[in-house]
Amino acid sequence: MQAAGEPPNPQPSLSGDHRIQDGDFVVLKREDVFKAVQVQRRKKVTFEKQWFYLDNVIGHSYGSTFEVTSGGNLQLKKKTEAPTAETKEAGTDNRNIIDDGKSQKLTQDDIKALKDKGIKGEEIVQQLIENSTTFRDKTEFAQDKYIKKKKKKYEAIITILKPSTRILSIMYYAREPGKINHMRYDTLAQMLTLGNIRAGNKMLVMETCSGLVLGAVMERMGGFGSIIQLYPGDGPVRAATACFGFPKSFLNGLYEFPLNKVDSLLNGTFSAEMLSSEPKDRSLVEENNGAFEEKQASEQANEDCRAGAPDGSHPEEQDKMEISPDPQYKEPKERGNRKDYIQEKQRRQEEQRKRRVEAAALLSERNADGLIVASRFHPTPLLLSLLDFVAPSRPFVVYCQYKEPLLECYTKLRERGGVINLRLSETWLRNYQVLPDRSHPKLLMSGGGGYLLSGFTVVLDNLRADPILKSNTSMLDSHEMEQPTAKKQKCTESSLPCNS
């Protein structure tokens, strides 16, 4: 029993993996639309033409459903039982229903007045049903479609999900497939299976899919093992990897190495000084050139312009996937003076250089447990150079949006040797609608999700692969064929054994 006036008993605390905390990355879901955001107090989030705050989701479990109320607040929605089939009144067919726009008694002004009063979307849908003159004459299937359509329009129901490979791949493929090279989620699942990704592996990953493939490999390995990411350009892109919200322990086994230094590593001419000769960060170069004050002035002007613009001036920009910046990153004016800022940048660059030297040492061992390539570049030169770092009897998987580059890669691998069980495949996906008495394939489906080239490495027979040695062995074989064979000797009677 609880005495009057005492505060209610606190709810039993769960582990951090089950409760939403401030700073966590979450995925918002409304119907079949997803969006990844970071939970921050008093930060306005725009999703499906609605804005709200995520303050009220902190402390709740993942998978909770909320409803957007007035003022942009989220209210926890309780589960309601759906009406049973016996309570529904439905017609036999829709032949007598005429769509003349006069069946609904409520006007747009009436609906707007209900919204201004703070009426919830569920009650608005119920009033639309009651004021419809043709709803009871529709069939049961037509009634379900009508209710679903009105709920999608007037009910703002949002579910908070924990990021995972499946959810993020579906989100990227639906919203911005070009950023992941049009890789479908079932194709990504095939890559993880064919690559034999598991805890304790030493994996090589070369991808230009915004870090989605890298995040999928990290999630499958669970923070055990090591991953070496080979990146083109100045640095790796890990926008999708940040959406997973991995703990810091997962990043201890993640290394990065520039792709333009792979040839020197294979030739044995690589040295740690080559990494220090790379161009420095752009912000550090600007400061050394005396452009720090100009940069601050331009940033202040941009902030003033953004502050003066209305909230709805750029709805298309707000509806895009927004990835919050690194929480460790701060503006120069927040870090202190110019000297501290330069020292901090130099310290971070030195740490990155040390990590790349460690990655070079791991690559030099040439005993990786697998190779994953999912790039917008041509796969043949990438695969032929990176296979030298993979140990024998290990899998490799190459993804490409088109099959022609993989066919060329297949031919080059057959000529090179050192691989077996080569297979070029394409997965075919069909979604089904599963409802009572009307389960069937959906009308709209994906045309293609890319192609995969997979195989296993074996010990390369250098005697057969080297053309010089191959010619020498052929000469030896021909020389042995030219030598005359030994003459057969006739067996005499004296040499035969005597029978006693």
Contacts in CASP RR format, 6 or more apart in sequence:
PFRMAT RR
TARGET T0000
AUTHOR 0000-0000-0000
METHOD contacts of the structure
MODEL  1
MQAAGEPPNPQPSLSGDHRIQDGDFVVLKREDVFKAVQVQRRKKVTFEKQ
WFYLDNVIGHSYGSTFEVTSGGNLQLKKKTEAPTAETKEAGTDNRNIIDD
GKSQKLTQDDIKALKDKGIKGEEIVQQLIENSTTFRDKTEFAQDKYIKKK
KKKYEAIITILKPSTRILSIMYYAREPGKINHMRYDTLAQMLTLGNIRAG
NKMLVMETCSGLVLGAVMERMGGFGSIIQLYPGDGPVRAATACFGFPKSF
LNGLYEFPLNKVDSLLNGTFSAEMLSSEPKDRSLVEENNGAFEEKQASEQ
ANEDCRAGAPDGSHPEEQDKMEISPDPQYKEPKERGNRKDYIQEKQRRQE
EQRKRRVEAAALLSERNADGLIVASRFHPTPLLLSLLDFVAPSRPFVVYC
QYKEPLLECYTKLRERGGVINLRLSETWLRNYQVLPDRSHPKLLMSGGGG
YLLSGFTVVLDNLRADPILKSNTSMLDSHEMEQPTAKKQKCTESSLPCNS
2 8 0 8 1.000
2 9 0 8 1.000
13 19 0 8 1.000
14 61 0 8 1.000
17 162 0 8 1.000
18 61 0 8 1.000
18 62 0 8 1.000
19 59 0 8 1.000
19 60 0 8 1.000
19 61 0 8 1.000
19 62 0 8 1.000
20 26 0 8 1.000
20 39 0 8 1.000
20 57 0 8 1.000
20 58 0 8 1.000
20 59 0 8 1.000
20 60 0 8 1.000
20 61 0 8 1.000
20 62 0 8 1.000
20 64 0 8 1.000
20 160 0 8 1.000
21 39 0 8 1.000
21 58 0 8 1.000
21 59 0 8 1.000
22 39 0 8 1.000
22 40 0 8 1.000
22 41 0 8 1.000
22 58 0 8 1.000
23 38 0 8 1.000
23 39 0 8 1.000
23 40 0 8 1.000
23 327 0 8 1.000
24 38 0 8 1.000
24 39 0 8 1.000
24 245 0 8 1.000
25 36 0 8 1.000
25 37 0 8 1.000
25 38 0 8 1.000
25 39 0 8 1.000
25 163 0 8 1.000
25 242 0 8 1.000
25 243 0 8 1.000
25 244 0 8 1.000
25 245 0 8 1.000
26 36 0 8 1.000
26 37 0 8 1.000
26 38 0 8 1.000
26 39 0 8 1.000
26 54 0 8 1.000
26 57 0 8 1.000
26 62 0 8 1.000
26 160 0 8 1.000
26 161 0 8 1.000
26 162 0 8 1.000
26 163 0 8 1.000
27 34 0 8 1.000
27 35 0 8 1.000
27 36 0 8 1.000
27 37 0 8 1.000
27 160 0 8 1.000
27 161 0 8 1.000
27 162 0 8 1.000
27 163 0 8 1.000
27 167 0 8 1.000
27 168 0 8 1.000
27 171 0 8 1.000
27 243 0 8 1.000
28 34 0 8 1.000
28 35 0 8 1.000
28 36 0 8 1.000
28 37 0 8 1.000
28 45 0 8 1.000
28 47 0 8 1.000
28 158 0 8 1.000
28 159 0 8 1.000
28 160 0 8 1.000
28 161 0 8 1.000
29 158 0 8 1.000
29 159 0 8 1.000
29 160 0 8 1.000
29 161 0 8 1.000
30 47 0 8 1.000
30 48 0 8 1.000
30 156 0 8 1.000
30 157 0 8 1.000
30 158 0 8 1.000
30 159 0 8 1.000
31 152 0 8 1.000
32 174 0 8 1.000
33 48 0 8 1.000
33 174 0 8 1.000
34 161 0 8 1.000
34 167 0 8 1.000
34 170 0 8 1.000
34 171 0 8 1.000
34 174 0 8 1.000
34 175 0 8 1.000
35 47 0 8 1.000
35 171 0 8 1.000
35 175 0 8 1.000
35 321 0 8 1.000
36 163 0 8 1.000
36 168 0 8 1.000
36 171 0 8 1.000
36 243 0 8 1.000
36 321 0 8 1.000
36 323 0 8 1.000
37 45 0 8 1.000
37 47 0 8 1.000
37 54 0 8 1.000
37 322 0 8 1.000
37 324 0 8 1.000
38 323 0 8 1.000
38 324 0 8 1.000
39 54 0 8 1.000
39 57 0 8 1.000
39 58 0 8 1.000
40 54 0 8 1.000
40 324 0 8 1.000
41 53 0 8 1.000
41 54 0 8 1.000
41 55 0 8 1.000
41 58 0 8 1.000
42 53 0 8 1.000
42 55 0 8 1.000
43 53 0 8 1.000
43 54 0 8 1.000
44 51 0 8 1.000
44 52 0 8 1.000
44 53 0 8 1.000
44 311 0 8 1.000
45 51 0 8 1.000
45 52 0 8 1.000
45 53 0 8 1.000
45 54 0 8 1.000
46 315 0 8 1.000
46 318 0 8 1.000
46 319 0 8 1.000
47 158 0 8 1.000
47 319 0 8 1.000
48 156 0 8 1.000
48 319 0 8 1.000
49 315 0 8 1.000
49 319 0 8 1.000
50 68 0 8 1.000
50 156 0 8 1.000
51 72 0 8 1.000
51 311 0 8 1.000
52 68 0 8 1.000
52 71 0 8 1.000
52 72 0 8 1.000
52 73 0 8 1.000
52 74 0 8 1.000
52 158 0 8 1.000
53 72 0 8 1.000
53 73 0 8 1.000
53 74 0 8 1.000
54 74 0 8 1.000
55 73 0 8 1.000
55 74 0 8 1.000
56 66 0 8 1.000
56 73 0 8 1.000
56 74 0 8 1.000
56 75 0 8 1.000
56 76 0 8 1.000
57 64 0 8 1.000
57 66 0 8 1.000
57 74 0 8 1.000
57 160 0 8 1.000
60 76 0 8 1.000
60 160 0 8 1.000
62 160 0 8 1.000
62 161 0 8 1.000
62 162 0 8 1.000
63 159 0 8 1.000
63 160 0 8 1.000
63 161 0 8 1.000
63 162 0 8 1.000
64 76 0 8 1.000
64 159 0 8 1.000
64 160 0 8 1.000
65 76 0 8 1.000
65 77 0 8 1.000
65 157 0 8 1.000
65 158 0 8 1.000
65 159 0 8 1.000
65 160 0 8 1.000
66 74 0 8 1.000
66 75 0 8 1.000
66 76 0 8 1.000
66 77 0 8 1.000
66 157 0 8 1.000
66 158 0 8 1.000
66 159 0 8 1.000
66 160 0 8 1.000
67 74 0 8 1.000
67 75 0 8 1.000
67 77 0 8 1.000
67 120 0 8 1.000
67 121 0 8 1.000
67 155 0 8 1.000
67 156 0 8 1.000
67 157 0 8 1.000
67 158 0 8 1.000
68 74 0 8 1.000
68 156 0 8 1.000
68 158 0 8 1.000
69 75 0 8 1.000
69 118 0 8 1.000
69 120 0 8 1.000
70 118 0 8 1.000
74 158 0 8 1.000
77 157 0 8 1.000
85 140 0 8 1.000
88 140 0 8 1.000
88 143 0 8 1.000
89 136 0 8 1.000
90 136 0 8 1.000
90 138 0 8 1.000
90 139 0 8 1.000
90 140 0 8 1.000
90 143 0 8 1.000
91 136 0 8 1.000
91 137 0 8 1.000
91 138 0 8 1.000
91 139 0 8 1.000
91 140 0 8 1.000
92 139 0 8 1.000
93 139 0 8 1.000
94 137 0 8 1.000
94 138 0 8 1.000
94 139 0 8 1.000
94 142 0 8 1.000
96 137 0 8 1.000
97 103 0 8 1.000
97 134 0 8 1.000
97 137 0 8 1.000
97 138 0 8 1.000
103 132 0 8 1.000
103 133 0 8 1.000
103 134 0 8 1.000
104 128 0 8 1.000
104 131 0 8 1.000
104 132 0 8 1.000
104 133 0 8 1.000
105 131 0 8 1.000
105 132 0 8 1.000
105 133 0 8 1.000
106 127 0 8 1.000
106 128 0 8 1.000
106 131 0 8 1.000
111 124 0 8 1.000
111 128 0 8 1.000
111 154 0 8 1.000
114 123 0 8 1.000
114 124 0 8 1.000
114 127 0 8 1.000
115 124 0 8 1.000
120 155 0 8 1.000
121 154 0 8 1.000
121 155 0 8 1.000
121 156 0 8 1.000
122 151 0 8 1.000
122 155 0 8 1.000
124 154 0 8 1.000
125 147 0 8 1.000
125 150 0 8 1.000
125 151 0 8 1.000
125 154 0 8 1.000
125 155 0 8 1.000
128 150 0 8 1.000
128 154 0 8 1.000
129 135 0 8 1.000
129 146 0 8 1.000
129 147 0 8 1.000
129 150 0 8 1.000
132 146 0 8 1.000
135 143 0 8 1.000
135 146 0 8 1.000
138 146 0 8 1.000
141 438 0 8 1.000
151 157 0 8 1.000
161 167 0 8 1.000
163 243 0 8 1.000
163 244 0 8 1.000
163 245 0 8 1.000
164 219 0 8 1.000
164 244 0 8 1.000
165 188 0 8 1.000
165 192 0 8 1.000
165 215 0 8 1.000
165 216 0 8 1.000
165 219 0 8 1.000
165 220 0 8 1.000
166 185 0 8 1.000
166 189 0 8 1.000
168 212 0 8 1.000
168 240 0 8 1.000
168 243 0 8 1.000
168 244 0 8 1.000
169 180 0 8 1.000
169 183 0 8 1.000
169 184 0 8 1.000
169 185 0 8 1.000
169 188 0 8 1.000
169 212 0 8 1.000
169 216 0 8 1.000
170 185 0 8 1.000
171 321 0 8 1.000
172 179 0 8 1.000
172 180 0 8 1.000
172 210 0 8 1.000
172 212 0 8 1.000
172 240 0 8 1.000
172 321 0 8 1.000
173 180 0 8 1.000
173 182 0 8 1.000
173 183 0 8 1.000
173 184 0 8 1.000
173 185 0 8 1.000
175 321 0 8 1.000
176 320 0 8 1.000
176 321 0 8 1.000
177 183 0 8 1.000
179 209 0 8 1.000
179 210 0 8 1.000
179 239 0 8 1.000
179 240 0 8 1.000
180 209 0 8 1.000
180 210 0 8 1.000
180 212 0 8 1.000
180 240 0 8 1.000
181 208 0 8 1.000
181 209 0 8 1.000
181 374 0 8 1.000
181 375 0 8 1.000
181 376 0 8 1.000
181 399 0 8 1.000
181 400 0 8 1.000
181 401 0 8 1.000
182 401 0 8 1.000
182 448 0 8 1.000
182 449 0 8 1.000
182 450 0 8 1.000
183 209 0 8 1.000
183 212 0 8 1.000
183 213 0 8 1.000
183 374 0 8 1.000
183 399 0 8 1.000
183 401 0 8 1.000
183 449 0 8 1.000
183 450 0 8 1.000
184 427 0 8 1.000
184 429 0 8 1.000
184 446 0 8 1.000
184 448 0 8 1.000
184 449 0 8 1.000
184 450 0 8 1.000
186 427 0 8 1.000
186 429 0 8 1.000
186 449 0 8 1.000
187 399 0 8 1.000
187 427 0 8 1.000
187 449 0 8 1.000
187 450 0 8 1.000
187 452 0 8 1.000
188 212 0 8 1.000
188 213 0 8 1.000
188 216 0 8 1.000
190 425 0 8 1.000
190 427 0 8 1.000
190 452 0 8 1.000
191 213 0 8 1.000
191 216 0 8 1.000
191 372 0 8 1.000
191 374 0 8 1.000
191 397 0 8 1.000
191 399 0 8 1.000
191 452 0 8 1.000
192 216 0 8 1.000
192 217 0 8 1.000
192 220 0 8 1.000
194 395 0 8 1.000
194 397 0 8 1.000
194 452 0 8 1.000
194 454 0 8 1.000
194 455 0 8 1.000
195 370 0 8 1.000
195 372 0 8 1.000
195 395 0 8 1.000
195 396 0 8 1.000
195 397 0 8 1.000
195 454 0 8 1.000
196 369 0 8 1.000
196 370 0 8 1.000
196 394 0 8 1.000
196 395 0 8 1.000
197 203 0 8 1.000
197 217 0 8 1.000
197 220 0 8 1.000
197 221 0 8 1.000
197 372 0 8 1.000
198 220 0 8 1.000
198 221 0 8 1.000
199 221 0 8 1.000
199 222 0 8 1.000
199 223 0 8 1.000
199 224 0 8 1.000
199 225 0 8 1.000
200 221 0 8 1.000
200 224 0 8 1.000
200 225 0 8 1.000
200 226 0 8 1.000
201 221 0 8 1.000
201 225 0 8 1.000
201 226 0 8 1.000
201 369 0 8 1.000
201 370 0 8 1.000
202 225 0 8 1.000
202 226 0 8 1.000
202 228 0 8 1.000
202 362 0 8 1.000
202 367 0 8 1.000
202 368 0 8 1.000
202 369 0 8 1.000
202 370 0 8 1.000
203 217 0 8 1.000
203 221 0 8 1.000
203 226 0 8 1.000
203 227 0 8 1.000
203 228 0 8 1.000
203 368 0 8 1.000
203 369 0 8 1.000
203 370 0 8 1.000
203 371 0 8 1.000
203 372 0 8 1.000
204 228 0 8 1.000
204 230 0 8 1.000
204 363 0 8 1.000
204 368 0 8 1.000
204 370 0 8 1.000
204 371 0 8 1.000
204 372 0 8 1.000
204 386 0 8 1.000
204 389 0 8 1.000
204 390 0 8 1.000
205 213 0 8 1.000
205 214 0 8 1.000
205 217 0 8 1.000
205 227 0 8 1.000
205 228 0 8 1.000
205 229 0 8 1.000
205 230 0 8 1.000
205 372 0 8 1.000
206 229 0 8 1.000
206 230 0 8 1.000
206 231 0 8 1.000
206 259 0 8 1.000
206 371 0 8 1.000
206 372 0 8 1.000
206 373 0 8 1.000
206 374 0 8 1.000
206 375 0 8 1.000
206 382 0 8 1.000
206 386 0 8 1.000
207 213 0 8 1.000
207 214 0 8 1.000
207 229 0 8 1.000
207 372 0 8 1.000
207 373 0 8 1.000
207 374 0 8 1.000
207 375 0 8 1.000
208 232 0 8 1.000
208 237 0 8 1.000
208 374 0 8 1.000
208 375 0 8 1.000
208 376 0 8 1.000
208 377 0 8 1.000
209 240 0 8 1.000
209 374 0 8 1.000
210 237 0 8 1.000
210 238 0 8 1.000
210 239 0 8 1.000
210 240 0 8 1.000
211 236 0 8 1.000
211 237 0 8 1.000
211 238 0 8 1.000
211 239 0 8 1.000
211 240 0 8 1.000
211 241 0 8 1.000
212 240 0 8 1.000
212 241 0 8 1.000
213 372 0 8 1.000
213 374 0 8 1.000
213 399 0 8 1.000
214 227 0 8 1.000
214 229 0 8 1.000
214 236 0 8 1.000
214 238 0 8 1.000
214 240 0 8 1.000
214 241 0 8 1.000
215 240 0 8 1.000
215 241 0 8 1.000
215 244 0 8 1.000
215 246 0 8 1.000
217 227 0 8 1.000
217 372 0 8 1.000
218 227 0 8 1.000
218 241 0 8 1.000
218 244 0 8 1.000
218 246 0 8 1.000
218 250 0 8 1.000
218 254 0 8 1.000
219 244 0 8 1.000
219 246 0 8 1.000
221 227 0 8 1.000
222 250 0 8 1.000
223 249 0 8 1.000
223 250 0 8 1.000
223 252 0 8 1.000
223 253 0 8 1.000
225 253 0 8 1.000
226 253 0 8 1.000
226 254 0 8 1.000
226 255 0 8 1.000
226 362 0 8 1.000
227 253 0 8 1.000
227 254 0 8 1.000
227 255 0 8 1.000
228 255 0 8 1.000
228 256 0 8 1.000
228 257 0 8 1.000
228 359 0 8 1.000
228 362 0 8 1.000
228 363 0 8 1.000
228 368 0 8 1.000
229 236 0 8 1.000
229 254 0 8 1.000
229 255 0 8 1.000
229 256 0 8 1.000
229 257 0 8 1.000
230 256 0 8 1.000
230 257 0 8 1.000
230 258 0 8 1.000
230 259 0 8 1.000
230 262 0 8 1.000
230 386 0 8 1.000
231 237 0 8 1.000
231 256 0 8 1.000
231 257 0 8 1.000
231 258 0 8 1.000
231 259 0 8 1.000
232 258 0 8 1.000
232 259 0 8 1.000
232 260 0 8 1.000
232 377 0 8 1.000
233 258 0 8 1.000
233 259 0 8 1.000
233 260 0 8 1.000
234 279 0 8 1.000
235 256 0 8 1.000
235 258 0 8 1.000
236 256 0 8 1.000
239 323 0 8 1.000
242 323 0 8 1.000
242 324 0 8 1.000
242 326 0 8 1.000
243 323 0 8 1.000
255 355 0 8 1.000
255 356 0 8 1.000
255 358 0 8 1.000
255 359 0 8 1.000
255 362 0 8 1.000
256 352 0 8 1.000
256 355 0 8 1.000
256 356 0 8 1.000
256 359 0 8 1.000
257 356 0 8 1.000
257 359 0 8 1.000
257 360 0 8 1.000
257 363 0 8 1.000
258 275 0 8 1.000
258 278 0 8 1.000
258 356 0 8 1.000
261 270 0 8 1.000
261 274 0 8 1.000
261 275 0 8 1.000
261 360 0 8 1.000
262 385 0 8 1.000
262 386 0 8 1.000
263 385 0 8 1.000
264 270 0 8 1.000
264 274 0 8 1.000
265 360 0 8 1.000
265 363 0 8 1.000
265 364 0 8 1.000
266 385 0 8 1.000
266 388 0 8 1.000
270 360 0 8 1.000
272 353 0 8 1.000
272 357 0 8 1.000
272 360 0 8 1.000
275 353 0 8 1.000
275 356 0 8 1.000
275 357 0 8 1.000
276 353 0 8 1.000
279 285 0 8 1.000
280 349 0 8 1.000
281 345 0 8 1.000
281 349 0 8 1.000
283 295 0 8 1.000
283 332 0 8 1.000
283 345 0 8 1.000
284 342 0 8 1.000
284 345 0 8 1.000
284 346 0 8 1.000
284 349 0 8 1.000
286 292 0 8 1.000
286 295 0 8 1.000
287 338 0 8 1.000
287 341 0 8 1.000
287 342 0 8 1.000
288 342 0 8 1.000
292 332 0 8 1.000
292 338 0 8 1.000
295 332 0 8 1.000
296 332 0 8 1.000
296 333 0 8 1.000
299 331 0 8 1.000
312 318 0 8 1.000
332 338 0 8 1.000
332 341 0 8 1.000
335 341 0 8 1.000
335 344 0 8 1.000
363 389 0 8 1.000
366 388 0 8 1.000
366 389 0 8 1.000
366 390 0 8 1.000
366 391 0 8 1.000
367 391 0 8 1.000
368 389 0 8 1.000
368 390 0 8 1.000
368 391 0 8 1.000
368 394 0 8 1.000
369 390 0 8 1.000
369 391 0 8 1.000
369 394 0 8 1.000
370 390 0 8 1.000
370 394 0 8 1.000
370 395 0 8 1.000
370 396 0 8 1.000
371 383 0 8 1.000
371 386 0 8 1.000
371 387 0 8 1.000
371 389 0 8 1.000
371 390 0 8 1.000
371 394 0 8 1.000
371 395 0 8 1.000
371 396 0 8 1.000
371 397 0 8 1.000
372 396 0 8 1.000
372 397 0 8 1.000
373 379 0 8 1.000
373 382 0 8 1.000
373 383 0 8 1.000
373 386 0 8 1.000
373 396 0 8 1.000
373 397 0 8 1.000
373 398 0 8 1.000
373 399 0 8 1.000
374 398 0 8 1.000
374 399 0 8 1.000
375 382 0 8 1.000
378 405 0 8 1.000
379 398 0 8 1.000
379 400 0 8 1.000
379 405 0 8 1.000
379 406 0 8 1.000
379 409 0 8 1.000
379 453 0 8 1.000
380 405 0 8 1.000
380 408 0 8 1.000
380 409 0 8 1.000
380 412 0 8 1.000
383 396 0 8 1.000
383 398 0 8 1.000
383 409 0 8 1.000
383 413 0 8 1.000
384 412 0 8 1.000
384 413 0 8 1.000
384 416 0 8 1.000
387 396 0 8 1.000
387 419 0 8 1.000
387 457 0 8 1.000
390 396 0 8 1.000
390 457 0 8 1.000
391 457 0 8 1.000
392 457 0 8 1.000
392 458 0 8 1.000
392 459 0 8 1.000
393 456 0 8 1.000
393 457 0 8 1.000
393 458 0 8 1.000
394 456 0 8 1.000
394 457 0 8 1.000
395 454 0 8 1.000
395 455 0 8 1.000
395 456 0 8 1.000
395 457 0 8 1.000
396 419 0 8 1.000
396 454 0 8 1.000
396 455 0 8 1.000
396 456 0 8 1.000
396 457 0 8 1.000
397 452 0 8 1.000
397 453 0 8 1.000
397 454 0 8 1.000
397 455 0 8 1.000
398 406 0 8 1.000
398 409 0 8 1.000
398 452 0 8 1.000
398 453 0 8 1.000
398 454 0 8 1.000
399 450 0 8 1.000
399 451 0 8 1.000
399 452 0 8 1.000
400 406 0 8 1.000
400 450 0 8 1.000
400 451 0 8 1.000
400 453 0 8 1.000
401 449 0 8 1.000
401 450 0 8 1.000
401 451 0 8 1.000
402 450 0 8 1.000
402 451 0 8 1.000
403 424 0 8 1.000
403 426 0 8 1.000
403 451 0 8 1.000
406 424 0 8 1.000
406 451 0 8 1.000
406 452 0 8 1.000
406 453 0 8 1.000
407 424 0 8 1.000
409 453 0 8 1.000
410 422 0 8 1.000
410 424 0 8 1.000
410 453 0 8 1.000
413 419 0 8 1.000
413 422 0 8 1.000
414 422 0 8 1.000
416 460 0 8 1.000
416 465 0 8 1.000
417 460 0 8 1.000
417 465 0 8 1.000
418 457 0 8 1.000
418 458 0 8 1.000
418 459 0 8 1.000
418 460 0 8 1.000
418 461 0 8 1.000
418 465 0 8 1.000
419 455 0 8 1.000
419 456 0 8 1.000
419 457 0 8 1.000
419 458 0 8 1.000
420 455 0 8 1.000
420 456 0 8 1.000
420 458 0 8 1.000
421 454 0 8 1.000
421 455 0 8 1.000
421 456 0 8 1.000
422 453 0 8 1.000
422 454 0 8 1.000
422 455 0 8 1.000
423 453 0 8 1.000
423 454 0 8 1.000
423 455 0 8 1.000
424 451 0 8 1.000
424 452 0 8 1.000
424 453 0 8 1.000
425 451 0 8 1.000
425 452 0 8 1.000
425 454 0 8 1.000
426 448 0 8 1.000
426 449 0 8 1.000
426 450 0 8 1.000
426 451 0 8 1.000
426 452 0 8 1.000
427 449 0 8 1.000
427 450 0 8 1.000
427 452 0 8 1.000
428 448 0 8 1.000
429 445 0 8 1.000
429 446 0 8 1.000
429 448 0 8 1.000
429 449 0 8 1.000
430 441 0 8 1.000
430 442 0 8 1.000
430 445 0 8 1.000
431 441 0 8 1.000
431 442 0 8 1.000
431 445 0 8 1.000
432 439 0 8 1.000
432 440 0 8 1.000
432 441 0 8 1.000
432 442 0 8 1.000
433 439 0 8 1.000
433 440 0 8 1.000
433 441 0 8 1.000
433 442 0 8 1.000
462 469 0 8 1.000
463 469 0 8 1.000
463 470 0 8 1.000
463 473 0 8 1.000
464 470 0 8 1.000
END
